[in-house]
Amino acid sequence: MTTKISSKQITPSIGSEVDGVDLSDDLDEQIVEELRELFLDRMVLVFRDQLITRDQHKRFAGYFGDLHVHPSKRNGMSETDPEVFIIDTPADAKWSNGETWHSDVSCEDIPPLASLLYVSKVPENGGGDTLFANMYEAYRSLSDDLKAYLEKQTAFHDGEKDLRQYGIRLREGQYYPSASHPVIVCHPETKTPVLFVNESFTSHIEGVAPWESNMILDGLYHHIASNQTMQCRVRWSANTLVMWDNRCVQHQAIRDYVGYARYGERVSVVDEDSVPVGYMTSK
């Protein structure tokens, strides 16, 4: 069967715009496999002009794995649809989600394999872009000596660290996850090394002095944020869905639309192959 799927790279390093797919349809196996291969290669896929319902959004996500339940939906913290993370930024909001470089809830023992954000309302001023960064390239561009050091290290990812950015404190009986992960992980499908620390969730490198941990992490965060050769920028339009590989991509939401509203819903997927395994361990 011949499909009409086509794609155009956003940058050489990361990201593709995809045409020829209607996400409201029940997709056949060949199309899903074609998208899966493109996803693994390009890491960020952009689907524009998609009129989909919440159920269709979840169905499309389900082609790639079991649906993830965000920790904010657990322990009585929310009574909304547990499989949908709502990003509702009214015009008078003081902050929005994801303004710091991060991979989604890396504080989980098994972080999401992929996230799929569907934005139905964009700010009227044209703002609200999202930046994405290629963590394969973040690793590749390090010196050999630094790679060798980091491949032996683990880092602590603390969900409460992220909450504190928004002034949120847990109430008695509530719980937010934390986990230790290798600093350099092996992507479970491509078998390629990935830099796996991020500013939102990673609190420290384990087993070293705090000053040394801070020095190394701050340097890595600067390396990610300042290196445009490994980034792409997605300019949102209404009814666009963006899917990214959370195992090898970090992203940052640009808050340049204060005074304007934005609305989106995110569905994520996870499976056992997403467990972060150290690159050295995997060899």
Secondary structure, DSSP 8 states (H G I E B T S, - for coil): -----EEEESSSSS-EEEES--TTS---HHHHHHHHHHHHHHSEEEE-S----HHHHHHHHHTSSEE---GGGSTTS--S-TT-EEEEE-TT-S--TT-S-B-TTTTSSS--SEEEEEEEE--TTS---EEEEEHHHHHHTS-HHHHHHHTT-EEEEEHHHHHHHTT----TT----EEEEESEEE-TTT--EEE---TTTEEEETTS-HHHHHHHHHHHHHHHHH-GGGEEEE---TTEEEEEETTTEEEEE----TTS-EEEEEEEEE-GGGS-EEHHHH-
